[in-house]
Amino acid sequence: MDLKFSFGGASPDHHDHGGAPSGVSLPLTAKPVSLGPASSSLDIVLRRTGATLVAEAVSGDGVTYARAEVDTAPEPAPEALAKAARSAISRAVAELEGPMSESVTAVVVDLGTDSVALITALGINLADPVVDAALQRRSGIAMGTPVRVAD
């Protein structure tokens, strides 16, 4: 069996391809895909369901890319809640694939009246609530990433 391949710039083959071109020019390039403004954000959202703390990586258009759950006591002390939050955040970020793990745009705390207490227990300065060195080391989220209470 004689196989012949033709690439752009190579001499054309002498077979009939029904009018189709005999080769494709190299290198092949992919056209960039625009995700649009809503998809350009990727937040780690912390919320509680009963005695479980849930961290989800959610895009601006509502797609959940990762989810992690950590069991807590029904009414955990702020320090215990902070430990569970660090664990849940770390697990959710670890579940993200490739560059997505480096694309987190915010950490959103949605724990109602416990939100501010959790942010404080994490050691984050309320005057400038951003991911600090300690949370960055644990989770891989870039330092300076905003931390905010859910709307």
C-alpha positions as CSV (number, residue, x, y, z in Angstrom):
1,M,0.0,0.0,0.0
2,D,1.4,3.4,-1.0
3,L,0.2,6.3,1.2
4,K,1.0,9.8,0.1
5,F,0.4,12.9,2.2
6,S,0.4,16.5,0.9
7,F,0.8,19.6,3.0
8,G,0.5,23.2,1.9
9,G,3.6,24.2,0.0
10,A,4.3,20.6,-1.0
11,S,4.0,19.6,-4.6
12,P,0.4,18.8,-5.4
13,D,-0.5,15.1,-5.8
14,H,-1.9,13.9,-9.0
15,H,-5.1,12.3,-7.7
16,D,-8.6,13.5,-8.2
17,H,-10.1,14.8,-4.9
18,G,-13.4,15.9,-6.5
19,G,-12.4,19.5,-6.6
20,A,-11.3,19.6,-2.9
21,P,-7.8,21.0,-2.2
22,S,-5.1,18.4,-1.9
23,G,-3.4,19.8,1.2
24,V,-3.8,21.9,4.3
25,S,-1.3,24.5,5.1
26,L,0.7,24.1,8.3
27,P,0.9,25.1,11.1
28,L,-2.7,24.6,12.1
29,T,-4.0,27.3,14.3
30,A,-7.0,27.4,16.5
31,K,-9.1,30.5,16.6
32,P,-9.4,32.0,20.1
33,V,-12.8,31.5,21.8
34,S,-14.3,34.5,23.6
35,L,-16.2,33.4,26.7
36,G,-18.1,36.7,27.0
37,P,-18.3,39.0,30.0
38,A,-20.4,36.8,32.2
39,S,-18.0,33.8,31.9
40,S,-14.9,35.8,32.5
41,S,-15.4,35.5,36.3
42,L,-14.7,32.3,38.3
43,D,-15.7,32.7,42.0
44,I,-15.2,30.2,44.8
45,V,-18.5,30.4,46.7
46,L,-18.7,29.2,50.3
47,R,-22.1,28.3,51.7
48,R,-23.4,26.0,54.4
49,T,-26.0,23.3,54.1
50,G,-26.9,22.0,57.5
51,A,-23.6,20.8,59.1
52,T,-21.8,20.8,55.8
53,L,-19.6,23.6,54.4
54,V,-19.7,23.7,50.6
55,A,-17.2,25.4,48.3
56,E,-18.1,25.7,44.6
57,A,-16.2,27.2,41.7
58,V,-18.9,29.0,39.8
59,S,-18.5,31.1,36.6
60,G,-20.3,34.4,36.1
61,D,-22.9,32.6,33.9
62,G,-23.7,30.1,36.7
63,V,-21.7,27.0,35.5
64,T,-20.3,25.0,38.4
65,Y,-16.8,23.7,37.6
66,A,-15.9,22.2,40.9
67,R,-17.5,21.4,44.2
68,A,-16.1,20.3,47.6
69,E,-17.9,19.5,50.9
70,V,-16.5,19.4,54.4
71,D,-18.5,18.3,57.4
72,T,-18.6,20.6,60.4
73,A,-20.3,20.7,63.8
74,P,-23.9,22.0,63.7
75,E,-22.7,25.3,65.4
76,P,-18.9,25.3,64.9
77,A,-16.7,27.9,66.6
78,P,-15.3,30.5,64.2
79,E,-11.9,28.8,64.2
80,A,-13.3,25.4,63.4
81,L,-15.4,27.0,60.6
82,A,-12.3,28.7,59.3
83,K,-10.4,25.4,59.2
84,A,-13.3,23.7,57.3
85,A,-13.5,26.7,54.9
86,R,-9.8,26.5,54.1
87,S,-10.2,22.7,53.5
88,A,-13.2,23.2,51.3
89,I,-11.7,26.0,49.3
90,S,-8.5,24.0,48.7
91,R,-10.4,20.9,47.6
92,A,-12.5,22.9,45.1
93,V,-9.5,24.7,43.6
94,A,-7.6,21.3,43.4
95,E,-10.6,19.9,41.4
96,L,-10.3,22.6,38.8
97,E,-8.4,21.6,35.7
98,G,-5.3,23.3,34.3
99,P,-5.3,27.0,34.1
100,M,-8.7,27.3,35.6
101,S,-7.2,26.8,39.0
102,E,-5.2,30.0,38.5
103,S,-8.2,31.9,37.2
104,V,-10.2,32.4,40.4
105,T,-11.5,36.0,40.5
106,A,-13.0,36.1,44.0
107,V,-13.8,34.2,47.1
108,V,-17.5,34.8,48.0
109,V,-18.6,34.0,51.5
110,D,-22.4,33.2,51.7
111,L,-22.9,32.2,55.3
112,G,-25.4,34.9,56.2
113,T,-24.7,36.4,59.6
114,D,-21.6,34.2,60.0
115,S,-19.9,35.6,56.9
116,V,-17.9,38.4,58.6
117,A,-17.0,36.1,61.5
118,L,-15.6,33.5,59.1
119,I,-13.6,36.1,57.1
120,T,-12.1,37.4,60.4
121,A,-11.4,33.8,61.6
122,L,-9.5,33.2,58.4
123,G,-7.2,36.1,59.4
124,I,-8.3,38.3,56.5
125,N,-8.2,42.0,57.2
126,L,-11.7,43.4,56.9
127,A,-10.4,46.8,55.8
128,D,-8.8,45.2,52.7
129,P,-10.4,41.8,52.3
130,V,-8.2,39.9,49.9
131,V,-6.5,36.4,49.8
132,D,-3.5,36.7,52.0
133,A,-0.3,34.6,52.0
134,A,-1.6,32.0,54.4
135,L,-4.8,31.3,52.3
136,Q,-2.7,31.4,49.1
137,R,-0.3,28.8,50.4
138,R,-3.2,26.5,51.4
139,S,-5.5,27.0,48.4
140,G,-3.4,28.1,45.5
141,I,-5.6,31.2,44.9
142,A,-3.5,34.2,44.0
143,M,-2.7,36.7,46.8
144,G,-4.7,39.8,46.4
145,T,-7.8,38.0,45.0
146,P,-10.9,39.8,46.5
147,V,-12.8,38.1,49.4
148,R,-16.3,39.4,49.8
149,V,-19.6,38.7,51.5
150,A,-22.3,37.5,49.1
151,D,-24.9,40.0,48.1
